[in-house]
Amino acid sequence: MNILLLGSGGRESAFAWKISQSEECEQLFIAPGNAGTQAYGQNVDISATDFNAIKSFCIEQDINMVVVGPEDPLVKGIVDFFADDEEIEHIAVIGPSKKGAELEGSKDFSKRFMQRHNIPTAAYETFTKDELEKGLAYLDNHTLPIVLKADGLAAGKGVLICENREEAKNELRLMLAEAKFGEASQKVVVEEFLSGIELSVFVLFDNFNYLILPEAKDYKRIGESDTGLNTGGMGSISPVPFANSAFMEKVEDRIIIPTVEGLIEEEIDYRGFIFIGLMNVNGEPFVIEYNVRMGDPETESVVPRIENDLVDLFLAVAESRLNEKKMITDPRHAATVMLVAGGYPGEYEKGKEITSLENIEYTHVFHAGTKVLDGKVVSNGGRVIAVTSLDIDKEEALRRSNQYAEQIQFEGKYFRRDIGKDLSV
């Protein structure tokens, strides 16, 4: 079959690598892709949100399946776009409907969904611009620290943790009255702070049946020992030592099953990934957020551990046959280290030539923010390359990823050398 993969990041590089291995895949196209994805298929210069151009391409190339990598096209309704057009309605699209994508597209929607289905999460209130004074008064009696979340998509930058009330009030004013995050902060969710260890759990759902994928832990802060500004992710580890069978049984019973039953009960069309961001609070799981696609850089750790044919699983999703499948997981540890541009997550330069990508053994190099310019691979984003190693010994996987992170060169390169170290004790 002919498959179109939408996106251009490290997540899509990992997907392209895995999809290209499938016996079901005849041709793979990636739109727009990056310098790394061209090794697994043909890059196509189409934006992942240009639905009309995507439609035309699918018709021209006789595409049988579209795999949606990033959240933006899902929140904008690409699944509905295909379903409502008789020329392309026959094409399987892996991702939720626009309504389902609200689980990520609106923090307020997701919190209300969790409330309706008794899914454990932090206590919260939502405020609009017209309710600013009410929100400021609410902060006077809120426990510290205070979590503020822009309701909509804010490119991973819409969550603030405020250590005192004055800071929280100032940020709430900026978000609501001055649109700090644009349309994303037209509403702001004020949330209870949960103290614990984060975990990412991934589920494939086919409208009726679900399959749990390997879990991962990602590292958001730019600085070692989890200091500094939040980023899109500096690395990830899979499996997660504390996610033992007893803990994951709680996750399944209290979170996964109520989530999928809620989607079924509310008749929300959902055929794709459910990413559940969790906090382990003294052994009890709480939902921090839902995402409606795989995480990045977690995908770069999770996908190499999936031994199933990924396209076979996608076909089962499209045909509501996931109950026929079992997840086959590589027992080895995966360690992903992200190489980022100097200055990231603030201002950074692009166009830096990337060298020493050769002679890398037993390790995956997943391109993220890269492109080919004048025959050379150059940086084209804040997060540039993800290096993933697998080994039965977690420390060896970490050592090898760090070794190759050192080897790969571009001007201003930075990476965290302590990914996974907190789980080594």
C-alpha positions as CSV (number, residue, x, y, z in Angstrom):
1,M,0.0,0.0,0.0
2,N,1.0,3.6,-0.5
3,I,1.3,5.6,2.7
4,L,1.6,9.3,3.4
5,L,3.2,10.4,6.7
6,L,2.6,14.0,7.8
7,G,5.2,15.9,9.8
8,S,8.8,16.8,9.9
9,G,10.3,16.1,13.3
10,G,12.1,13.4,15.2
11,R,8.8,11.6,15.8
12,E,8.2,11.4,12.1
13,S,11.7,10.2,11.5
14,A,11.1,7.3,13.9
15,F,7.8,6.5,12.3
16,A,9.3,6.6,8.8
17,W,12.1,4.3,9.8
18,K,9.6,1.8,11.3
19,I,6.9,2.1,8.5
20,S,9.5,1.6,5.8
21,Q,10.3,-1.9,7.3
22,S,6.7,-3.1,6.8
23,E,5.8,-5.7,4.2
24,E,2.5,-3.8,3.8
25,C,4.3,-0.6,2.7
26,E,4.9,-0.3,-1.0
27,Q,5.7,3.4,-1.2
28,L,6.2,5.9,1.7
29,F,5.9,9.6,1.3
30,I,6.7,12.1,4.0
31,A,5.2,15.6,3.9
32,P,7.2,17.7,4.4
33,G,9.8,15.4,6.1
34,N,13.4,16.3,6.9
35,A,17.0,15.4,5.9
36,G,16.7,12.1,7.7
37,T,13.3,10.9,6.5
38,Q,14.4,10.8,2.9
39,A,16.4,7.7,3.7
40,Y,13.1,5.8,4.3
41,G,10.8,7.3,1.7
42,Q,10.2,10.3,-0.6
43,N,9.9,13.7,1.0
44,V,7.1,15.9,-0.4
45,D,7.1,19.7,-0.1
46,I,3.6,20.0,1.4
47,S,2.7,21.5,4.7
48,A,1.0,19.1,7.2
49,T,-1.9,21.6,7.5
50,D,-2.4,22.3,3.7
51,F,-5.4,20.0,3.5
52,N,-6.3,20.7,-0.2
53,A,-2.7,20.0,-1.3
54,I,-2.7,16.8,0.7
55,K,-6.0,15.8,-0.9
56,S,-4.6,16.4,-4.4
57,F,-1.4,14.5,-3.6
58,C,-3.3,11.5,-2.2
59,I,-5.4,11.3,-5.4
60,E,-2.4,11.6,-7.7
61,Q,-0.3,9.0,-5.8
62,D,-3.2,6.6,-5.0
63,I,-2.5,6.9,-1.3
64,N,-4.2,4.2,0.9
65,M,-3.3,5.5,4.3
66,V,-2.4,8.8,5.9
67,V,-0.5,8.7,9.3
68,V,-0.7,12.1,11.1
69,G,2.3,12.8,13.2
70,P,1.8,16.3,14.8
71,E,-1.2,17.6,16.7
72,D,-1.9,20.7,14.6
73,P,-3.5,19.1,11.6
74,L,-5.6,16.9,14.0
75,V,-6.9,19.8,16.0
76,K,-7.6,21.6,12.7
77,G,-9.8,18.6,11.6
78,I,-7.9,16.7,9.0
79,V,-9.7,13.4,9.9
80,D,-13.1,15.1,9.3
81,F,-11.8,16.7,6.1
82,F,-11.1,13.2,4.7
83,A,-14.3,11.7,6.0
84,D,-16.5,14.5,4.5
85,D,-15.0,14.3,1.0
86,E,-16.3,11.4,-1.2
87,E,-13.1,11.5,-3.3
88,I,-10.9,10.6,-0.4
89,E,-13.2,9.2,2.3
90,H,-11.9,5.7,1.5
91,I,-8.4,6.6,2.7
92,A,-7.6,5.4,6.2
93,V,-6.4,8.3,8.4
94,I,-4.6,7.4,11.6
95,G,-5.7,10.1,14.1
96,P,-8.8,11.3,16.0
97,S,-11.6,13.4,14.7
98,K,-11.6,17.1,15.4
99,K,-13.8,16.5,18.4
100,G,-11.4,13.9,19.7
101,A,-8.5,16.2,19.1
102,E,-10.0,18.6,21.6
103,L,-8.5,16.4,24.3
104,E,-5.2,18.1,23.4
105,G,-6.6,21.2,21.7
106,S,-8.4,22.5,24.8
107,K,-7.1,22.0,28.3
108,D,-10.6,23.0,29.6
109,F,-12.3,20.3,27.4
110,S,-9.9,17.6,28.6
111,K,-10.3,18.5,32.3
112,R,-14.1,18.5,31.9
113,F,-13.9,15.1,30.1
114,M,-11.8,13.7,33.0
115,Q,-14.4,15.1,35.5
116,R,-17.3,13.5,33.7
117,H,-15.6,10.1,33.7
118,N,-14.0,10.2,37.2
119,I,-10.5,10.1,35.9
120,P,-7.9,11.2,38.6
121,T,-6.4,14.6,37.8
122,A,-5.5,17.8,39.6
123,A,-8.2,20.1,40.9
124,Y,-8.8,23.1,38.6
125,E,-10.8,26.2,37.6
126,T,-11.0,27.8,34.1
127,F,-11.2,31.6,33.5
128,T,-11.8,33.7,30.4
129,K,-10.7,37.3,29.7
130,D,-14.1,38.5,31.0
131,E,-13.5,36.6,34.3
132,L,-10.0,38.0,35.0
133,E,-11.0,39.6,38.3
134,K,-12.7,36.5,39.4
135,G,-9.5,34.5,38.5
136,L,-7.3,36.9,40.4
137,A,-9.5,36.6,43.5
138,Y,-9.4,32.8,43.1
139,L,-5.5,32.9,43.2
140,D,-5.7,34.6,46.7
141,N,-6.8,31.4,48.3
142,H,-4.9,28.9,46.0
143,T,-2.2,26.6,47.5
144,L,1.4,27.2,46.2
145,P,2.9,26.6,43.7
146,I,0.2,27.5,41.2
147,V,0.0,25.9,37.7
148,L,-1.4,28.1,34.9
149,K,-2.2,26.5,31.5
150,A,-3.2,28.2,28.3
151,D,-6.3,26.4,27.1
152,G,-5.2,25.9,23.5
153,L,-2.1,24.8,21.6
154,A,0.9,26.9,22.5
155,A,3.8,24.9,21.0
156,G,4.7,23.4,24.4
157,K,5.1,26.8,26.0
158,G,1.7,27.4,27.5
159,V,2.2,25.9,31.0
160,L,3.6,28.0,33.8
161,I,4.4,27.0,37.4
162,C,4.3,30.0,39.7
163,E,6.0,29.9,43.1
164,N,4.1,32.8,44.6
165,R,0.7,34.5,44.2
166,E,2.0,37.8,42.8
167,E,3.8,36.0,40.0
168,A,0.7,33.9,39.3
169,K,-1.5,37.1,39.2
170,N,0.9,38.8,36.9
171,E,1.1,35.8,34.5
172,L,-2.7,35.4,34.6
173,R,-3.1,39.1,33.5
174,L,-0.5,38.6,30.7
175,M,-2.2,35.5,29.5
176,L,-5.8,36.7,29.5
177,A,-5.6,40.5,29.2
178,E,-2.6,40.7,26.9
179,A,-2.8,37.4,25.0
180,K,0.7,36.2,26.0
181,F,0.1,33.0,24.1
182,G,-2.2,34.5,21.5
183,E,-5.5,32.6,20.9
184,A,-4.2,29.8,23.0
185,S,-4.7,31.8,26.2
186,Q,-8.2,33.1,25.5
187,K,-9.0,30.7,28.4
188,V,-6.6,29.8,31.2
189,V,-6.8,26.7,33.4
190,V,-5.6,27.3,37.0
191,E,-4.6,24.0,38.4
192,E,-3.4,22.3,41.6
193,F,0.3,21.5,41.6
194,L,1.0,17.8,41.8
195,S,4.4,16.7,43.2
196,G,5.8,13.4,41.9
197,I,7.5,11.8,38.9
198,E,6.2,12.2,35.4
199,L,5.5,9.4,33.0
200,S,4.2,9.1,29.4
201,V,1.8,6.3,28.6
202,F,0.7,5.6,25.0
203,V,-2.4,3.8,23.8
204,L,-3.6,2.9,20.3
205,F,-7.4,3.1,20.0
206,D,-9.7,2.0,17.2
207,N,-13.0,3.3,18.4
208,F,-13.7,0.1,20.3
209,N,-10.5,-1.6,21.3
210,Y,-7.2,-0.4,22.7
211,L,-3.6,-1.6,22.9
212,I,-1.0,-0.3,25.4
213,L,2.4,0.6,23.9
214,P,5.7,0.8,25.8
215,E,5.8,3.7,28.3
216,A,8.5,6.4,28.5
217,K,9.8,9.2,30.6
218,D,10.9,12.4,28.9
219,Y,13.0,15.3,30.1
220,K,11.6,18.8,29.5
221,R,14.0,21.2,31.1
222,I,17.0,22.6,29.1
223,G,19.5,22.2,32.0
224,E,20.9,19.2,33.6
225,S,19.3,18.1,36.9
226,D,16.0,19.4,35.4
227,T,16.8,23.1,35.7
228,G,16.1,26.0,33.4
229,L,13.4,26.7,30.8
230,N,11.0,24.1,29.5
231,T,11.6,22.7,26.0
232,G,9.9,20.4,23.6
233,G,11.9,17.6,25.2
234,M,15.7,16.9,25.7
235,G,15.6,13.2,25.8
236,S,13.6,10.1,26.9
237,I,13.9,6.7,28.5
238,S,11.9,3.5,28.0
239,P,11.0,1.4,29.9
240,V,10.4,3.4,33.1
241,P,11.6,1.5,36.3
242,F,8.8,2.6,38.6
243,A,6.1,1.7,36.0
244,N,5.9,-1.9,37.3
245,S,2.9,-4.2,36.7
246,A,1.2,-3.0,39.9
247,F,1.4,0.7,38.9
248,M,0.4,0.0,35.3
249,E,-2.6,-2.0,36.5
250,K,-3.7,1.1,38.3
251,V,-3.1,3.2,35.2
252,E,-5.2,0.8,33.1
253,D,-8.1,0.5,35.5
254,R,-8.3,4.1,36.7
255,I,-7.3,6.0,33.6
256,I,-7.0,4.1,30.3
257,I,-10.3,2.1,30.6
258,P,-12.4,5.2,31.7
259,T,-10.8,7.2,28.9
260,V,-11.7,4.8,26.1
261,E,-15.1,4.1,27.6
262,G,-15.7,7.9,27.8
263,L,-14.8,8.3,24.2
264,I,-17.2,5.5,23.2
265,E,-20.0,6.8,25.5
266,E,-19.7,10.3,24.0
267,E,-19.6,8.9,20.5
268,I,-16.3,10.6,19.7
269,D,-14.7,9.1,16.6
270,Y,-11.1,8.3,17.6
271,R,-8.8,6.0,15.6
272,G,-5.2,6.8,16.6
273,F,-2.9,7.4,19.5
274,I,-3.8,8.6,23.0
275,F,-0.9,10.0,24.9
276,I,-1.5,10.2,28.6
277,G,0.9,12.4,30.5
278,L,0.8,11.1,34.1
279,M,2.2,12.1,37.5
280,N,3.2,9.3,39.9
281,V,2.2,10.8,43.2
282,N,3.3,8.4,45.9
283,G,2.5,5.4,43.8
284,E,-0.9,6.8,42.6
285,P,-1.3,7.9,38.9
286,F,-2.9,11.3,38.1
287,V,-3.5,12.6,34.6
288,I,-1.6,15.9,33.8
289,E,-2.7,16.1,30.2
290,Y,-3.8,14.2,27.1
291,N,-2.1,14.5,23.8
292,V,-3.8,13.1,20.7
293,R,-0.6,11.9,19.0
294,M,2.7,10.3,20.0
295,G,5.1,12.4,22.0
296,D,8.5,13.7,20.9
297,P,11.1,12.7,21.9
298,E,9.3,9.7,23.5
299,T,8.5,8.2,20.1
300,E,12.2,7.9,19.4
301,S,12.5,5.6,22.5
302,V,9.1,3.8,22.2
303,V,9.0,2.9,18.5
304,P,12.3,1.1,18.4
305,R,11.0,-1.1,21.2
306,I,7.9,-2.1,19.2
307,E,8.5,-5.4,17.5
308,N,5.1,-5.5,15.8
309,D,4.7,-4.4,12.1
310,L,3.5,-0.9,12.8
311,V,1.5,-0.7,9.5
312,D,-0.2,-3.9,10.5
313,L,-1.3,-2.3,13.7
314,F,-2.5,0.8,11.8
315,L,-4.6,-1.3,9.5
316,A,-6.1,-2.9,12.6
317,V,-6.9,0.6,14.0
318,A,-8.5,1.6,10.7
319,E,-10.6,-1.6,10.6
320,S,-11.4,-1.7,14.4
321,R,-9.5,-5.0,14.8
322,L,-7.0,-4.1,17.5
323,N,-8.6,-6.9,19.7
324,E,-6.9,-9.3,17.3
325,K,-3.4,-7.9,18.1
326,K,-0.9,-8.2,20.9
327,M,1.9,-5.7,21.6
328,I,5.3,-7.4,21.2
329,T,7.9,-5.3,23.0
330,D,11.7,-5.5,22.8
331,P,12.9,-6.1,26.4
332,R,15.9,-3.8,25.9
333,H,16.2,-0.3,27.4
334,A,16.0,2.6,24.9
335,A,17.8,5.8,25.7
336,T,17.3,9.0,23.6
337,V,19.4,12.1,23.8
338,M,18.3,15.2,21.9
339,L,20.9,17.5,20.3
340,V,19.6,21.1,20.2
341,A,20.7,24.4,18.6
342,G,22.6,26.8,20.8
343,G,20.2,29.3,22.4
344,Y,17.3,26.9,22.3
345,P,14.5,27.2,23.6
346,G,15.1,30.9,23.1
347,E,16.5,32.5,20.0
348,Y,18.7,30.2,18.0
349,E,20.3,30.1,14.5
350,K,19.6,27.7,11.7
351,G,21.6,26.5,8.7
352,K,24.5,25.1,10.7
353,E,26.2,22.2,8.8
354,I,26.0,18.8,10.6
355,T,28.9,16.5,10.3
356,S,30.2,13.2,11.7
357,L,27.0,11.4,11.1
358,E,28.8,8.3,9.7
359,N,30.3,5.3,11.5
360,I,27.5,5.2,14.0
361,E,26.8,1.6,15.0
362,Y,24.0,-0.1,17.0
363,T,22.3,3.3,17.4
364,H,19.5,5.2,15.7
365,V,20.0,8.7,14.5
366,F,16.6,10.3,14.1
367,H,16.6,13.7,12.4
368,A,14.3,16.4,13.8
369,G,15.1,19.9,12.8
370,T,17.2,19.3,9.7
371,K,17.2,19.8,6.0
372,V,19.4,19.4,3.0
373,L,20.9,22.6,1.6
374,D,23.4,22.7,-1.3
375,G,24.0,19.0,-0.8
376,K,24.8,19.3,2.9
377,V,22.7,18.4,6.0
378,V,22.1,21.5,8.0
379,S,20.1,22.4,11.1
380,N,16.6,23.7,10.6
381,G,15.1,23.9,14.0
382,G,15.7,24.1,17.8
383,R,15.7,20.4,18.4
384,V,18.0,19.0,15.7
385,I,18.8,15.3,16.1
386,A,17.7,12.5,18.4
387,V,20.2,9.8,19.2
388,T,18.7,6.5,20.4
389,S,20.5,3.4,21.6
390,L,19.1,0.1,22.9
391,D,20.7,-2.3,25.2
392,I,19.8,-4.9,27.9
393,D,21.9,-2.8,30.2
394,K,20.3,0.7,30.6
395,E,23.7,2.3,31.5
396,E,25.2,0.9,28.3
397,A,22.4,2.3,26.2
398,L,22.9,5.7,27.9
399,R,26.7,5.6,27.4
400,R,26.4,4.8,23.7
401,S,23.8,7.6,23.1
402,N,26.0,10.1,24.9
403,Q,29.0,8.9,22.9
404,Y,27.4,9.5,19.6
405,A,25.8,12.7,20.8
406,E,29.4,13.9,21.4
407,Q,30.6,12.6,18.0
408,I,27.9,14.4,15.9
409,Q,29.0,18.0,15.3
410,F,27.3,21.3,14.4
411,E,28.1,24.8,15.6
412,G,26.4,25.6,18.9
413,K,25.4,22.0,19.6
414,Y,24.1,21.3,23.1
415,F,22.7,18.2,24.8
416,R,22.0,17.0,28.3
417,R,24.4,14.4,29.6
418,D,22.2,13.3,32.5
419,I,19.2,11.9,30.6
420,G,18.1,8.8,32.6
421,K,20.5,9.3,35.4
422,D,17.7,10.0,37.9
423,L,16.4,6.5,37.2
424,S,19.8,4.9,37.8
425,V,19.7,4.9,41.6
